[in-house]
Amino acid sequence: MHPVTPFRRAWAPVALLVGWAAHDPNRAQEQLTRLTTTTLLIALAVVVPAAALYGFLSWWFTHFAVTDTELRIRTGLLFRRAAHIRLERIQAIDVTRPLLARIAGVAKLRLDVVGADKKDELAFLGEDEARALRAELLARAAGFAPETAREVGEAPARELLRVPARDLAVALLLTGATWGALAAALVVPPVLWLATHSVWTVLATGVPLLGAAGASSVGRFVGEYDWTVGESPDGLRIDHGLLDRAHETVPPGRVQTVRIVEPLLWRRRGWVRVELDVAGSANSVLAPVAPRAAAEAVVARVLPGVAVPRAAALSRPPRRAGRCVPLWWRGHGIAVTDTVFAARHGLLRRSVALVPHAKVQSVRLRQGPWQRLWRVADVHVDNGAGKTVTARLRDAQEAAELLRGQAERSRTGRRDARPDRWMA
C-alpha cells in the first residue's frame, strides 16, 4: 500500500481513549484533574509512539495481489484475515478520496462483490495506481485476458447529467425532512431541560438531534455536491462530493428497482429524485435532484427500453379501499407494461417504483381480515436486492390475476434478458 497508509490506522489507540472518556465523562474528568504536567507529557510520549507503531505494523502486514482468476487481500496484525475475491464476481469498484487523502494524492478502492454483505477495500493507493488497478480489474471481470487487461485502460465516459450546486441547495431547503430534523433539534433539548434539569440528558439527546439535522442538510449538500452521472461501457459512473470525492459505478444489469421520488414542494419546479436498488451494492442514489425529463433520460440508460408510466396510466385502487386506508388510498396506483411492474404510493411525497420483470424473484399476495371484508388485497413483488415493491389495496380478483400474470412475466423476462456482463 501507499506509504501514507499507516496514518489511517495510527489514530485507533487515540480513538480508544476518547471513547472511554465519552463513555464515563465524570471519571475521565477526575483522572485528568489528578494528572500533573510531567505525567501528561510521559503519557503523550507513550501514546504517540504506540499509535505510530500500530499504524506502521498494520501497513506492514497488509498485502494484495492480482492473479489470473482472483484478487487476494491479506491483512491483520493480531487477527489475520485473507480475502480471495473471484474476478468474475466483481460487479463494481468505487474510487473514494477523502479530504486528507486528496491532499496526500492517494485514493481508496471499494469493491462490490456478488454475495458479499460488506465491501472489501484497498486503502490507500496512489491516485494513478488506484485508477489503473480499477481499470485492470474491471477488464479482467469483463473477460479480457490478463496480458491485455492492462492495455485496455479505463473506458471513456459521456456525461449524461450534472446537478448544479444552486439546485441542490434549493432542493434541500424544500425538503420536509430537513426542517423536521432542525425543528426537533431546537425544540426537544429545551423541553428536556425544563423536565429534568439535567445537562447530561440534554446533551445526550440534543447532540444526536443536531447531528441528524446537520446530516440531513449540510451533510447531504457536502456529500451530493457536484453530482455527475456519466455513461461508459462498464456502467453508469457517478462522481460527487465537496470534501470527500467519490467515484462510483452502477453495474450494468445489476439494477433491480428504480424509484422516482417527487416531494410535494418540488412539484412546482418539476424536480424529482432517482433512487436505486442494486444487487450486492450500497449505491442507492442515481440523481439527488433533476428535472423530470433529464431524470427519465437517465433511467432509460439504466433500464433500456423502459419508459416511466405517466400519472394517467396508473390505475387507482377501488373506492372501497378508502375503508381500509382513508384518504391516503388515493396515492396508490399500479401499471404493468411489457417490460416493468410499476407501483406508486404517497400523496405528499410521491414515489413510483419500477421493477423489470426479469428482476422479480418472487410474488406474494397478502390479505388481512379487514381487507377480506372489503375485498381488497396487497401484491408484493420481491427483487434480487432483497427489497419489496407493493401494489396496495387492489381489488381481490385483480390481485389474484396480477399474482399469476406477474409470475409468468417474470419467467419469460428472465429467459429473454441479456446476460449481466461488464462492457457487454
Wavefront OBJ file of the C-alpha trace (Angstrom):
o trace
v 0.000 0.000 0.000
v 0.949 3.679 -0.221
v 3.429 4.831 2.477
v 0.852 7.271 3.948
v -1.438 4.340 4.819
v -0.026 3.916 8.386
v -1.643 7.245 9.346
v -5.007 5.635 8.598
v -4.571 3.216 11.496
v -2.487 5.329 13.847
v -5.500 7.132 15.303
v -7.111 3.865 16.578
v -5.414 3.854 20.045
v -6.257 7.538 20.473
v -9.869 6.853 19.484
v -9.980 4.116 22.141
v -9.048 6.638 24.853
v -11.568 9.173 23.538
v -14.283 6.520 23.526
v -13.512 5.597 27.121
v -13.708 9.249 28.140
v -17.043 9.722 26.361
v -18.442 6.567 27.973
v -17.666 7.753 31.521
v -17.072 11.536 31.381
v -17.188 12.072 35.161
v -14.448 9.539 35.862
v -12.412 10.824 32.931
v -12.599 14.348 34.328
v -11.472 13.120 37.743
v -8.489 11.329 36.227
v -7.481 14.397 34.184
v -7.535 16.659 37.259
v -5.111 14.298 39.029
v -2.573 14.378 36.200
v 0.437 16.634 36.582
v 2.207 18.216 33.654
v 5.051 15.697 33.906
v 2.643 12.733 33.964
v 0.746 14.126 30.968
v 3.957 14.547 28.960
v 5.042 10.998 29.806
v 1.614 9.678 28.737
v 1.863 11.520 25.425
v 5.386 10.191 24.944
v 3.978 6.659 25.276
v 0.681 7.019 23.388
v 2.037 8.790 20.299
v 4.843 6.260 19.545
v 2.448 3.389 20.316
v -0.072 4.781 17.844
v 2.633 5.267 15.225
v 3.928 1.717 15.748
v 0.404 0.281 15.459
v -0.188 2.149 12.206
v 3.158 1.036 10.764
v 2.636 -2.642 11.652
v -0.906 -2.607 10.224
v 0.520 -1.265 6.975
v 3.425 -3.724 7.007
v 1.129 -6.747 7.328
v -1.296 -5.664 4.586
v -0.674 -7.034 1.093
v -2.667 -7.583 -2.082
v -2.048 -9.469 -5.301
v -3.867 -9.985 -8.595
v -3.689 -13.488 -10.065
v -5.198 -14.848 -13.260
v -8.527 -15.572 -11.554
v -8.776 -13.598 -8.315
v -7.791 -10.608 -6.208
v -6.176 -11.587 -2.909
v -6.078 -9.289 0.108
v -4.236 -10.232 3.303
v -4.348 -8.006 6.345
v -4.381 -8.104 10.131
v -1.846 -7.534 12.906
v -3.209 -9.728 15.705
v -6.073 -11.393 13.838
v -5.081 -12.275 10.287
v -7.653 -12.081 7.506
v -7.266 -13.303 3.939
v -9.846 -12.499 1.235
v -9.822 -14.283 -2.118
v -12.163 -12.440 -4.487
v -13.036 -14.112 -7.771
v -12.656 -11.551 -10.549
v -15.836 -12.619 -12.347
v -17.783 -11.954 -9.118
v -16.758 -8.285 -9.020
v -19.682 -6.083 -10.038
v -18.489 -2.590 -9.100
v -15.333 -0.843 -7.955
v -15.659 2.606 -6.398
v -12.803 5.082 -6.038
v -13.171 7.319 -2.964
v -10.881 10.183 -1.986
v -11.457 11.659 1.469
v -10.255 15.208 2.003
v -6.945 14.305 3.638
v -6.396 11.586 1.035
v -6.901 14.135 -1.752
v -4.298 16.377 -0.139
v -1.867 13.448 0.065
v -2.636 12.360 -3.504
v -3.987 8.912 -2.611
v -7.299 7.100 -3.121
v -9.231 4.125 -1.786
v -10.771 1.302 -3.812
v -14.012 -0.259 -2.548
v -15.173 -3.459 -4.205
v -18.762 -4.647 -4.618
v -18.757 -8.423 -4.900
v -21.737 -10.637 -5.624
v -22.877 -12.409 -2.459
v -20.793 -10.280 -0.062
v -22.594 -8.141 2.523
v -19.547 -5.997 3.302
v -17.321 -4.218 0.804
v -13.656 -5.157 0.720
v -11.330 -2.217 0.235
v -7.764 -1.306 -0.629
v -6.679 1.813 1.247
v -4.614 3.622 0.286
v -3.071 3.618 -3.187
v -1.665 6.443 -5.273
v -4.400 8.066 -7.376
v -2.899 6.941 -10.685
v -2.228 3.446 -9.355
v -5.787 3.185 -7.987
v -7.360 4.125 -11.311
v -5.057 1.794 -13.242
v -5.818 -1.107 -10.897
v -9.555 -0.401 -11.110
v -9.430 -0.431 -14.911
v -7.445 -3.667 -14.932
v -9.808 -5.431 -12.516
v -12.868 -4.355 -14.499
v -11.248 -5.535 -17.710
v -10.489 -8.891 -16.075
v -14.084 -9.087 -14.829
v -15.275 -8.422 -18.392
v -13.314 -11.427 -19.627
v -10.179 -9.831 -21.068
v -7.042 -11.927 -20.918
v -4.548 -10.987 -18.162
v -1.883 -9.967 -20.686
v -4.231 -7.479 -22.412
v -6.235 -6.250 -19.392
v -3.697 -3.550 -18.525
v -3.672 -2.269 -22.092
v -7.449 -1.797 -22.144
v -7.325 1.102 -19.666
v -10.276 2.948 -18.237
v -13.246 3.119 -20.579
v -14.228 6.650 -21.676
v -17.384 8.177 -20.200
v -20.004 10.504 -21.698
v -21.695 12.947 -19.324
v -25.455 12.489 -19.026
v -26.381 14.684 -16.056
v -24.792 17.278 -13.778
v -26.583 18.726 -10.736
v -25.895 22.468 -10.197
v -24.993 23.410 -6.628
v -27.777 26.018 -6.542
v -30.445 23.452 -7.491
v -29.155 21.060 -4.834
v -29.254 23.737 -2.126
v -32.787 24.836 -3.054
v -33.961 21.224 -3.192
v -32.667 20.561 0.321
v -34.411 23.695 1.603
v -37.655 22.437 0.045
v -37.375 19.019 1.710
v -39.563 18.378 4.740
v -37.013 16.089 6.419
v -34.535 18.971 6.636
v -36.921 21.227 8.527
v -38.308 18.359 10.618
v -34.854 17.399 11.894
v -33.976 21.043 12.573
v -37.241 21.640 14.466
v -36.650 18.560 16.619
v -33.088 19.717 17.415
v -34.358 23.162 18.504
v -37.459 22.076 20.442
v -36.591 18.816 22.209
v -33.497 19.938 24.252
v -35.266 22.925 25.935
v -38.240 20.705 26.778
v -35.942 18.099 28.340
v -34.143 20.793 30.327
v -37.430 22.053 31.757
v -38.474 18.494 32.604
v -35.213 17.074 34.023
v -32.753 19.987 34.676
v -30.005 17.527 33.721
v -27.216 18.789 31.485
v -26.135 15.269 30.528
v -29.682 14.274 29.499
v -29.964 17.372 27.321
v -26.554 16.753 25.736
v -27.213 13.043 25.211
v -30.398 13.902 23.334
v -29.525 17.246 21.757
v -26.181 16.320 20.208
v -27.603 13.384 18.160
v -30.548 15.557 17.081
v -28.202 18.332 15.962
v -26.111 15.727 14.157
v -29.202 14.403 12.378
v -30.232 17.943 11.401
v -26.750 18.631 10.051
v -26.618 15.321 8.190
v -29.984 15.957 6.503
v -28.972 19.442 5.343
v -25.304 20.432 5.308
v -24.131 16.820 5.277
v -26.229 15.957 2.235
v -25.122 19.108 0.422
v -21.455 18.318 1.039
v -21.884 14.668 0.064
v -24.003 15.318 -3.059
v -22.146 18.410 -4.271
v -21.224 18.469 -7.989
v -23.154 15.259 -8.653
v -22.296 13.996 -12.128
v -23.658 10.962 -13.975
v -21.747 9.636 -16.959
v -22.196 6.639 -19.235
v -19.385 4.229 -20.073
v -19.126 0.635 -21.305
v -18.621 -0.594 -17.725
v -21.826 1.038 -16.429
v -23.025 4.428 -15.251
v -20.356 6.382 -13.384
v -21.299 8.703 -10.547
v -18.908 11.355 -9.215
v -19.843 13.518 -6.229
v -18.600 15.160 -3.045
v -17.248 18.518 -1.934
v -14.705 17.408 0.687
v -14.628 13.625 0.184
v -14.754 12.912 -3.546
v -16.328 9.586 -4.573
v -16.211 7.845 -7.940
v -18.881 5.117 -8.023
v -20.150 2.748 -10.688
v -23.669 1.432 -11.210
v -23.031 -2.058 -12.620
v -24.798 -2.945 -15.872
v -27.658 -5.369 -15.413
v -27.482 -5.249 -11.596
v -30.176 -2.601 -11.076
v -33.193 -4.314 -9.545
v -35.520 -1.358 -8.969
v -35.601 2.321 -9.907
v -37.609 4.750 -7.767
v -38.628 8.208 -8.919
v -39.407 10.287 -5.834
v -41.287 13.576 -6.053
v -41.598 15.577 -2.796
v -44.541 17.958 -2.518
v -42.533 21.214 -2.663
v -40.527 20.021 -5.676
v -43.524 19.580 -7.982
v -43.849 23.226 -8.964
v -40.258 23.176 -10.230
v -40.685 19.803 -11.935
v -37.857 18.162 -9.943
v -37.528 14.513 -8.937
v -35.035 12.308 -7.099
v -33.945 8.977 -8.583
v -33.068 6.113 -6.240
v -31.862 2.587 -6.985
v -31.872 -0.910 -5.569
v -28.680 -2.596 -6.812
v -27.952 -6.239 -6.063
v -24.979 -6.540 -3.713
v -24.213 -2.827 -3.767
v -24.729 0.095 -1.411
v -25.178 2.573 -4.271
v -28.741 3.811 -3.728
v -28.951 7.244 -5.397
v -28.719 7.875 -9.114
v -29.647 11.578 -9.070
v -30.285 13.611 -5.891
v -32.361 16.182 -7.815
v -33.015 16.656 -11.516
v -35.708 17.883 -13.914
v -38.136 15.080 -14.703
v -37.190 14.919 -18.390
v -33.474 14.636 -17.591
v -34.143 12.039 -14.878
v -36.245 9.912 -17.215
v -33.493 10.061 -19.849
v -31.012 8.682 -17.288
v -33.497 5.994 -16.212
v -33.751 4.939 -19.853
v -29.992 4.295 -19.832
v -30.219 2.228 -16.642
v -33.242 0.228 -17.853
v -33.040 0.106 -21.674
v -36.420 0.062 -23.342
v -38.283 1.169 -20.210
v -40.486 4.270 -20.201
v -41.727 5.802 -16.954
v -45.542 5.486 -16.917
v -47.478 8.738 -16.881
v -49.715 9.524 -13.911
v -52.831 8.918 -16.027
v -51.613 5.403 -16.874
v -51.501 4.336 -13.198
v -54.758 2.740 -12.094
v -56.003 3.588 -8.611
v -57.440 1.102 -6.112
v -61.250 0.762 -5.964
v -63.092 3.386 -3.910
v -63.946 0.872 -1.185
v -60.199 0.754 -0.391
v -60.823 4.014 1.454
v -62.468 1.929 4.172
v -59.051 0.391 4.879
v -56.837 3.476 4.406
v -58.851 6.720 4.459
v -57.710 9.474 2.060
v -54.209 8.020 1.549
v -55.624 5.266 -0.679
v -55.702 7.838 -3.489
v -51.906 7.932 -3.524
v -51.589 4.277 -4.589
v -51.581 3.049 -8.156
v -50.041 0.477 -10.469
v -49.200 -0.039 -14.119
v -47.895 -3.191 -15.787
v -46.142 -2.838 -19.134
v -44.289 -5.301 -21.328
v -41.032 -4.514 -19.503
v -41.750 -3.379 -15.919
v -44.041 -3.648 -12.932
v -44.696 -0.082 -11.702
v -46.238 0.831 -8.335
v -46.894 4.279 -6.876
v -47.530 5.310 -3.272
v -47.738 8.563 -1.337
v -49.802 11.738 -1.584
v -47.395 14.367 -0.233
v -44.204 12.545 -1.205
v -44.968 10.558 -4.326
v -42.793 7.615 -5.243
v -43.036 5.437 -8.345
v -41.054 2.169 -8.240
v -40.135 0.383 -11.490
v -39.184 -3.296 -11.312
v -38.131 -5.008 -14.563
v -39.954 -8.318 -14.953
v -36.633 -10.153 -15.288
v -35.542 -8.907 -11.829
v -38.584 -10.193 -9.920
v -37.599 -13.018 -7.582
v -40.986 -13.777 -6.013
v -44.568 -12.520 -5.939
v -46.809 -12.681 -2.861
v -50.438 -11.833 -2.133
v -51.431 -10.729 1.361
v -54.923 -10.022 2.664
v -55.762 -9.127 6.242
v -59.196 -9.708 7.849
v -60.330 -6.098 7.291
v -59.141 -6.262 3.685
v -61.055 -9.506 3.168
v -64.195 -7.764 4.374
v -63.823 -5.086 1.692
v -62.477 -7.480 -0.970
v -59.062 -5.855 -1.454
v -55.529 -7.273 -1.187
v -51.855 -6.297 -1.441
v -49.457 -7.772 -4.011
v -45.776 -7.779 -3.005
v -43.038 -8.061 -5.621
v -39.575 -9.004 -4.294
v -36.420 -8.152 -6.242
v -32.885 -9.526 -6.227
v -31.627 -6.824 -3.844
v -33.837 -8.096 -1.021
v -36.273 -5.179 -1.348
v -40.027 -5.258 -1.935
v -42.352 -3.173 -4.091
v -46.018 -3.345 -3.078
v -49.187 -2.754 -5.066
v -51.539 -1.854 -2.225
v -55.309 -2.170 -1.891
v -56.044 -3.794 -5.220
v -59.356 -5.484 -5.921
v -59.093 -9.066 -4.659
v -59.846 -10.636 -8.052
v -57.470 -8.236 -9.798
v -54.766 -9.061 -7.222
v -55.120 -12.800 -7.859
v -54.830 -12.266 -11.618
v -51.866 -9.936 -11.046
v -50.158 -12.609 -8.961
v -50.464 -15.268 -11.668
v -49.649 -12.896 -14.516
v -46.562 -11.435 -12.850
v -45.131 -14.888 -12.165
v -45.412 -15.694 -15.861
v -43.990 -12.326 -16.956
v -41.011 -12.806 -14.633
v -40.308 -16.258 -16.032
v -40.334 -15.098 -19.646
v -38.451 -11.914 -18.733
v -35.554 -13.862 -17.230
v -35.474 -16.141 -20.242
v -35.161 -13.241 -22.683
v -32.916 -10.976 -20.566
v -29.408 -10.139 -21.685
v -26.535 -11.529 -19.569
v -25.162 -9.341 -16.773
v -21.663 -8.781 -18.073
v -19.189 -5.934 -17.842
v -18.702 -3.989 -21.068
v -21.306 -6.146 -22.813
l 1 2 3 4 5 6 7 8 9 10 11 12 13 14 15 16 17 18 19 20 21 22 23 24 25 26 27 28 29 30 31 32 33 34 35 36 37 38 39 40 41 42 43 44 45 46 47 48 49 50 51 52 53 54 55 56 57 58 59 60 61 62 63 64 65 66 67 68 69 70 71 72 73 74 75 76 77 78 79 80 81 82 83 84 85 86 87 88 89 90 91 92 93 94 95 96 97 98 99 100 101 102 103 104 105 106 107 108 109 110 111 112 113 114 115 116 117 118 119 120 121 122 123 124 125 126 127 128 129 130 131 132 133 134 135 136 137 138 139 140 141 142 143 144 145 146 147 148 149 150 151 152 153 154 155 156 157 158 159 160 161 162 163 164 165 166 167 168 169 170 171 172 173 174 175 176 177 178 179 180 181 182 183 184 185 186 187 188 189 190 191 192 193 194 195 196 197 198 199 200 201 202 203 204 205 206 207 208 209 210 211 212 213 214 215 216 217 218 219 220 221 222 223 224 225 226 227 228 229 230 231 232 233 234 235 236 237 238 239 240 241 242 243 244 245 246 247 248 249 250 251 252 253 254 255 256 257 258 259 260 261 262 263 264 265 266 267 268 269 270 271 272 273 274 275 276 277 278 279 280 281 282 283 284 285 286 287 288 289 290 291 292 293 294 295 296 297 298 299 300 301 302 303 304 305 306 307 308 309 310 311 312 313 314 315 316 317 318 319 320 321 322 323 324 325 326 327 328 329 330 331 332 333 334 335 336 337 338 339 340 341 342 343 344 345 346 347 348 349 350 351 352 353 354 355 356 357 358 359 360 361 362 363 364 365 366 367 368 369 370 371 372 373 374 375 376 377 378 379 380 381 382 383 384 385 386 387 388 389 390 391 392 393 394 395 396 397 398 399 400 401 402 403 404 405 406 407 408 409 410 411 412 413 414 415 416 417 418 419 420 421 422 423 424
